[in-house]
């Protein structure tokens, strides 16, 4: 069962998801950038930057498992972002899908994103990725490994990843839990949150 491959800590899951094929509503893409997120303070992977840090709620329940489910949320109340739950059922952890390289359905993605958007930028950034693949808040909780789901995931052979701090988080800002495929133009630029401590002053 493919979901078992995500029955691991969030860092291992993030690295496993690089190179995976994500398919949604007529568009197929290869995941080229991800970020790992843990959970509650007394859990195995405490992470103050995670939505789950303060415990389970209606919003973040999918992060608590089982693995292989899609967790969606709105960034700044506007952009839909997509995560893949990982780790044991009942333990919070997820991987944010930050960027993807389109394989099929480029014209469909362009119709969703705009005619003037360059090809490498169509699914660059979490919100743009969801827009390009037609992922919505209604997809929250779906099983990504169920062929009948509107959004599906296929794990491919693991790839060598570059790593560095996560983008835009103000807590645990130095933790090198962002992973990407080096040299891919679809990968987003690193931007440190202005609310984060000085580099080196955050775990």
N, C-alpha and C positions, 0 to 999 in steps of 0.2 A: 504494500500500500504506500503510495507516494507521500502521503501526509506524514508517515512515520519518519521520513527523512528530515522533517522539521521538528521532531520531538527532541530538540537540543536547545542549548542556550542561545540567546538572541544573536550573539556575535557569530557563532557557527551557522545559524540559520541565515543570517544576512549574506555570508560568504557563499552559502549553498544556493541562494536565490539569484546570485549574479549569473547571467547567461541563460536564465530560465525564459521560456516563451510564454508571454501573457497575451491572451486573446479575448477581445471584447467587442461585440456588436459590429462585426465586419472588419475589424482591424487586428492585426497580429504584430507583436513587437518583442524584441529581446531586451530584457532588463539589464541596464548597464550601470546603474547607480542605486544604492540603497543605504538606509540608516537603521541601526539596531536600537531598540528601546526595551528596557527592563520593566521593573515593577515596584512593588511596595517596599518600604524601608526594612521590614523584617523578612523579606523574601530572598531567594537565592541571588537575584540580580537587582539590588536596589538602584533606582534611577530617578533622581529628582526631576529630570527633564521629561519623563514619561507621563502620559495622560493617566496611567494607572497608579501613580505613586501614592495618591491619597486613598486608594482602595477602590473597590468595584462600585460602579454606578450604571445607570441606564445607558449612559453615553459610551462607556468604555468596556462594557461587559464582554464583548467579543475578544478583547485582549487577554482574557482569562481562560481562553481555550474553548474547544479543542484546537489543535494545530491545523493550519491549512484553511482557515476561514478568513474572509475579507472583512477588515475593519475599516469603515469609512467615517470621515469627520469633515467638518468645514473649517478651513483655515481663514481666520479673520471674518468668519461668518459668510464667506463668499465662495471660495474655491474648495471643491471636493478633493480630498486626499485619500489615498488607498494604502492600507497596511495589510500584511499577512501575519496572522497569529502563529506563534510557535511555542515550543516548550510543552511541558505536561499540562493536561487539562486541569484547570483550577489554579494555575500559576501564571501570573501576568507577564507577557512578553510579546513583542511584535516587531515586524520589520517594515519600515516605511519605504515604499517604492518611489524613488526620487526621479529617475529618468529611464527612458527606453529608446531603442533604435527600431524604427518601423521596418517590418518585413513585408507585410501585405496590407492592403487597404489604405494606401497613402492618400488617395484622393478623398476617401471618406473622412479620414482624419483632417485633411486640409479644409474640407467643407465645415467641419466642426470648429476648427481653430482659426480659419481665415486664410484667404488666398495669398496674402503677402508674407506669411510665416515661412521661413526657410525650412527645408526638410529636416535638418539636424535639430531644429528647435521645436518641432511639432509635439514631441513628448518629453521635452526637457523641463524639469521642475515638476513637483508632485501634482499641482493643480492642472498643469498642461497635459501631463500624462493621462489623468482621468478624463479630461475633456476630449483628448484625441481618441481614446478607446471607448468613450460613451459610458464611463462608470459614473453612477449616481449614488446618492444617499440611500436609495431603495435597495442597493446591492449589499448593504451592511449585513454581515452574518452569513452570506452564502458560502457554500463549500466549493473552493476553487478547484478541487480535484474531481468534482462531479461533472461528467460530460454534459449533463443537462443544464448546468448553470449558465447564465448569460455571460459570465466572465470566468475564464478557466486559466489554469496554470500548468505548465509542463516543465518539470525539472530536467535539465540537460547535464552534461558532464561538468563538474566543478572547474572554475577558471581561476587563474591567479589574480588576486585583487590588490589594488593600492588602497591605502587607508589614511584617514585623517580625522580631525574634529568634525562634529556634526554642524550643520548649517543653521544659523539663526536661533539657537537655544541659549537661554540665559543661565540655566542651571547645568551642572556637569558639562560645561562648555569645552573643556580640553580633552574629554574622553574620545579616543580615536575610533569611534563607532560608525563612521561613514566609510563605505567601501565602494569602489568604482573600478571599471575597466580602463586602465591607462590608455591614453591616446584616442579615446572615442570622442568625437566632437559633440555628441549628444549629452555628455556629462555637464552638469551645472557648475557654475563658479562658486567657490567658497566665500561665504559672507558671514562674518562673526556678528552676533547680536550686539548692538550698542549697550544693552543692559547686562551683558556678561562681564564677569571680573576680568582683569588684565590677564593676558595669556600666561599660563603657568600658575594661576591662582585658583583654578577650578579643577575638580577631579575629572 
